Amino acid sequence: MLNDASGFEKVYIKVPMNEPAAIIHYMQKVENKKQQDML
């Protein structure tokens, strides 16, 4: 997944900075995706 970085930037900008739960949730999603790609 080469577009992870650009996708992260797009989503991160949309996430309000006063919603850390949403940011944490997205970061966990990214980590899960990375682990799946490594399998």
N, C-alpha and C positions, 0 to 999 in steps of 0.2 A: 504494500500500500504506500505508494510514493506520495500521494496527495494528503497524507495525514496532517502534515504541517499546515498546509493552506486550509484544509478543512477545520483544523483546530482554531486557526485565526478567525475564520468566518464565524464559527459558533461562539467562540470566546467573546467576540465583540458584541454578539447579540445578548449574551448572558449579563444581566444587571450585576454590577459589582456588589450590590447589597444583598445578593442571594448566594452566599457561599455554598449552600447545600446543592444548588444547581451546578456550581462549578465542580464541587467534589464529585457529584454524580457523573458529570461528563468525563472527568479525569479517570474515574474508575472504569468507565466505558472504554476509554482509550487504552488503559492498561490491559483490560481483558482482551481487546483486539490484538494488542502486541503479543500477548502470550499465545493466542490462537495462531497468529502468523508464524510463530517460532516452532509450533508443533509440526 
